[in-house]
Amino acid sequence: MAYDRELADRIRALVAPEDGFREQAMFGGLAFLVGGNMAVVASGEGGLMVRMPREECEALIDDVRVHPMTMGSREMRGWLRVDTEAVRSPDELERWVARGVSFARSLPAKARGRR
């Protein structure tokens, strides 16, 4: 499944004003980076992948609209999968994107091209 281009456009509108913003295709979706750090991804499986402090993730998981992020059988600590239904409204999307951007901003900036 390809990522939702409309959702990606909505995310872009929120993240593009950030200094050091760029986007990159990855994980079958479109990742939005701030300062070289991934903040949020328009997922190829629908919805978002949001990067957050590990200690904040557990409290936000409801197993209905917000789930732990997994790749294969491995849980990706510090990432949440947020279903499309949880980001339908502009306010909901803005809250999730802000969480990811805030966390990305808290990390040391990476030089472009560095992996």
N, C-alpha and C positions, 0 to 999 in steps of 0.2 A: 504494500500500500504506500503510495506517495504521501508526503506530508500535505497538510491542508494549506494551500497557498493564501487563502483569505486570512486564516489564523496567522500565518507568517507575516502578512502585510500589517495586521493589527499589532503584532509584537514589534515589528520594525518601526512603526510609528512611535512606539513608547521608548525604544532603545536607541534609535538613531541620533537623538540629541546628545547622547553621552559621549564624552571625550574618549577616544580610543576605541570607538565602536567599529566592529566589522562582523561580517557573517561568513559562514563557511558550511558547505555541505558535509555532513557527517552523521553517523549512526542512522542512515536512511532518512534523515530529516535535514533541517536547516538550523544550525547552531548560531546563536547570537553571543558574541564575545565582547567583553569590556576590558580593556587593558590587557588583551591577550588571554584572558581567563573566560571559560565558558560560564554563562549566566543562565541561559534558558535555551531550550531546543524545541522547535516545532517538530514533533515526533512523526516519523513515518508510520507509526502505529496509531496515530491520532492523539490529540491533546498535546500536553507539554511534558517536557522533562525539565525540572527546576533544580538548580544547584543551591544548596543551603548548608548552614552549619549543621553538622551531624546531630548535635544535642537538641536542635529545634525540630528535627524531622518527625520523631516519634509522636509528638503532641498533635501534629497535623494530619497524621494518617487516620483515615476513617474506613478504609477498605471498601468504600462505595465509590467515591469520586477521587480520592487521593490514596495512592498505594506506594509501598516501597518500590524503588526502581530496581529492576533486575535485568541482567544481560545473561541469557542462557539460564542457568540455574543459580547464578551468583548475584546476591544482593549488592547493589552499588550504594554503599553508605555515603550519606551526604547528598543524595539525589532523591527526588520524588517524581513519580509519574502522576500527573494531574489530568483527569479525563476531560474531554471536550465540554461536557455538561457543566463542569466546575468553572469554566472560563467563558461562558456565553455572554455575560454582561461585561461592559467596559470596565466597571469597577472591580469585578472579580479578576479579570485578566490583569489589570493594572496592579492589583495587590500581589499576585503571583510573580509577575515580571519584576516588580520592585524588590521582592525578596531575593530573587536570583541576581539582579544587578547589584544590590547592596552587598551580597556576599562576594561577588566577583571583584567589586571595588575594594573589599577588605583585604584582598590578597595582593602580594607584590606583583606589579605589572611585569608582563613577559615581553621580551623583544619580539617583534614580528618575525615569523619564520622559525623561531625557536620552538622546539617540541619538548 
